Amino acid sequence: MEIEVLKEFKPKVVFSLEVEGFEIKIANSLEDLKLALELRHMVFLEEGLGRTHETGLDFDSFDQVADHLMIINLATGKAVGTYRLICSKFASHFYSQNEFVLDHFLQEEGVKLELGRACTHIDYRTGRTIDLLWQGLSRYITETGTRFLFGCSSMHTEDPAEAFSALKSLEARDGVSFEYQIHPTPDFQFPEAKTFHEKAIANPQILRSLPPLLRSYLHAGSKVHGYPAWDRDFECTDMFTILDLRVLNSKFAERYNPKWA
């Protein structure tokens, strides 16, 4: 995808909120979008993989059809957090479909919002930044009438034994569902996945090492659906998560949007 295509970018939903020295906003210009893509490049390519792209940006074809939630430090003007949001009101295909078969889920009634490419600047990886991102999500959900939040949540491992131990541990806590028959696409399947699942042993210690964002999804009431996917390009394991806002954790609802409670 050529960077020139991004010049055609237009937001689908627009808002801006100021909260204690930060601006929570949807990217509303090419300049805003580049700030988000620069942060993603820094986190996913430079930090995560030790790679760079000549543009200094992390982007793909889905960025054109997405909205981009941003957290801006008003003192520096820099983006310190971002989320890519793809809403079923404005798009018919999602990034997650590269990795998972979602046919049955996408037929379910209700507006669906894919959350992806979430990242924060290394100096702002705190609960506070995640809190700001959730405040932005709350506003976007209200604006679009979203019922389902979904997407890939990454674990920093390519070890199937570790991935399926995490899955088994979540199953023991009623955190896994096989509703909608979701499963990885052939290119993203772990070899012998069924065997690894059968032999996996629950290990609560693994759950403590899950990425903060995935933990926040689970705390909110999300479930992991189906087997994990192996993302060889980004050298990680992806869990597919769905949060039905009709069964959102009541404390979470009260904190971010009392209308959800």
Secondary structure, 3 states (H helix, E strand, C coil): CCHHHHHHCCCCCCCEEEECCEEEEECCCHHHHHHHHHHHHHHHHHHHHCCCCCCCCCCCHHHHCCEEEEEEECCCCEEEEEEEEEECCCCCCCHHHHCEECHHHHCCCCEEEEEEEEEECHHHCCHHHHHHHHHHHHHHHHHHCEEEEEEEEEECCCCHHHHHHHHHHHHCCCCEECHHHCEECHHHCCCCHHHHHHHCCCCHHHHHCCCHHHHHHHHHCCEEECCCEEECCCCEEEEEEEEEHHHCCHHHHHHHCHHHC
